[in-house]
Amino acid sequence: MLVIGLIAVAATAGAQGDTVLPRYRLRILGVYDANSGQPVEGADVLDALNGVSARTTSTGTVALAFLPEGGGFVRVKKIGYEMQTMFVAIAPTDTLPITVVLKRVAELPEVKVIDSAPKYVAPALRGFEDRRRNAAAGQFIPEAVIRKEEDRNVGSFLRAHLAGAVLADGRSGAVYILRSPRCGSGGSPAVYVDGVLLSGENGRGSPVNLANFPLTDLAAVEYYANTATAPAEFSRTLGSCGALLLWTRER
């Protein structure tokens, strides 16, 4: 049973880490194949904001001791599977093991194409390419452009490529996106990473430091200066105006 297995691993991890960390800091995450239900070994589980990561064991599990107090956004990925990103709480009241079920993605046969556009496996990146090709409202920066300039810092890169975007520098190299003059009302644009909202919901939440997402990790950037022009799935944030969508690279 998946749940029983997770609980057993959680108990073991807690016993081993009692002298170092409180038991709740060793919350367990288990990764399983959606078709077979078997553990997925070697999946990368990482903190989306600071890049610290660990890999699942042969039991498909990993202790989330690397997450900060309170929790953070966790990205789970492995080649051949659809990537998932979610928020995981780390607190004395949040101790139950977490189960993540990964769906396999179809492996396409090798074909020869004469086309400079990337052929992504991840549905999220395919969605970006569809919106870019169909000339949807917004601004689009594809992977080819990012790779050519990936030695730049993210702030100077976005200033050069996003017309009308307002960016501000903070302490220690931090970079934040601010409200566009094109907005009639609302605050700073909502920021999404791989489709997961990091800020902007109902105007609450800390500003997102874009410097936490170096260009070497990004496959695409999408920007909508006004919420009305954003795709429906990225336009439901009541306290924000506009949206900045960051899409990470396939590995």
Secondary structure, DSSP 8 states (H G I E B T S, - for coil): -HHHHHHHHHHHHHHHHTTTS-GGGG-EEEEEETTT--B-TT-EEEETTT--EEE--TTSEEE-TTS-TT-EEEEEE-TTB--EEEEE--BTTB-S-EEEEE-B-----------SS---SSHHHHHHHHHHHTT-SSEEE-HHHHHHTTTS-HHHHHHHHSTT-EEEE-GGG-EEEE--TT-SS-BS-EEEETTEEEE-GGG-S----GGGS-GGGEEEEEEESSGGGS-GGG---TTBSSEEEEEE---
